[in-house]
Amino acid sequence: MKKPVRVAITGAAGQISYSIIFRVAAGDMLGKDQPVILQLLEIPPAMGALNGVVMELNDCAFPLVAGIVATDDPNVAFKDTDYAVLVGARPRGPGMERSDLLMANAKIFSVQGKALNDHASRDVKVLVVGNPANTNALITLKNAPDLNPRNITAMMRLDHNRSISQISEKLGCPTTSIEKMVVWGNHSATQYPDISYATAEGAPVKDKVDNDWYVKTFIPTVQQRGAAIIKARGASSAASAASAAIDHMRDWALGSNGQWVSMGVYSKGNSYGIDEDLIYSRPITCENGEWKEITGLEVNSFSREMMTATEKELAGEREAIAEML
Ligand code: NAX
C-alpha cells in the first residue's frame, strides 16, 4: 500500500463538500490504491454539522481513509497537506454589493493563502472552487509567495463538462467522443465556451452545428447553467460541482491522457495576449503531476472579442480587491 497523502477540504460541512469528501474517501480522485488523510476545515458555527459528516465518514469504514482531522483552524487543516480543495466561501447576502462580496472573500482567501504558505507541503496542489473562484485563487496565490504559482488553480471544469454535455446531447454522440473543448476566462457569465477546435467522433464540431445554435443557444446555455440549476433545484449545483472538482484534481495528479481540459491558471502575460497576473482559464493537458498549456492556437475575431470580455471582467475583479493583493 502507498503512503497516505493529506487532502484538505474547506467548507467541509457545505453541500459541495458533502459530495466531494465521500468520493475522495472512495478513491475517485487519487486512485483506489492511494490512502488519504482527510483534513476538513469549517468555521466555528458549522463545527457541529462537520462532526456529523465525520460520523458518517466513519460509518462508511472506507479502506482508504487513514485519518480524519476536523478543525476550524486553517493552520491545522493545511498542515503538510498535499492537496487542498478550497470550497468554503462567503455567499452573497441580502443587499451585498458585488464589491463587498469580492472583499469578504478576499479576506477569507488571504488568510487561507498564508496558512497554505506556512504549513502546506511545498508541492501542494490547490484548487479553488469557492466563488468568485478565479479571483479567490489570485488572492490565495498572492498570499502564498513561497509556493509555486503554477500550483494554485481555479475550477473551470464544471463549465468544461457542461459544454461537453451540451454538444453530446445536440449531436447524439457520447461525451467521451468529444475532444479539444476549451472554456476561456472567468467562472462567471462572461466565460467563453469555445468550440473552434472541438471534435466529435474525430470530426470538427463546428461543421456539425450551425453558427446560430452555437452563438445564440450553446454559449448562453453554458454561461447560464448555474442559474438554471438554481431555478430548477432550488439550490445551487452541488454533486456536479463536486464531480468537476474530482475530475480537475484527478487529471492534474494522475494525467489527462492527452485530453484537453480547462483550468483557471496563473497568467504570466505570455500567451494569447491575456493580461498577466490573472487566473484565466485556458486549454490544458496534464502529465506526471504537471499541467501544460496548449499554446499557439489560432484565435479568430469572434473568439478574441469573447476572450477579451471575460479578461476585462477578471481585471475589474482584481481592481476591486487591489488593496488586498
Ligand atoms: P454551502 O453554503 O453549502 O457551503 C459552504 C460552506 O463553507 C459552509 O458550510 C460554510 O460554513 C463554509 N465556510 C464559509 N466560510 C468558510 C471559511 N472561511 N473557512 C472554511 N469554511 C467556510 O455552499 P456550496 O454549495 O458548498 O458552495 C461552495 C462554493 O462553491 C460557493 O462559493 C459557490 O458559489 C461555489 N461554486 C463554485 C463552482 C465553480 O465551478 N467554481 C460551481 C458550484 C458552486 O456554485
Residues whose N, C-alpha, C, O or C-beta is under 5 A from the ligand:
A	BS01	NAX	T10 G11 A13 G14 Q15 I16 S17 L41 E42 I43 A46 V87 G88 A89 R90 I108 V128 V129 G130 N131 A133 M155 L158 H187 S236 S237 A241
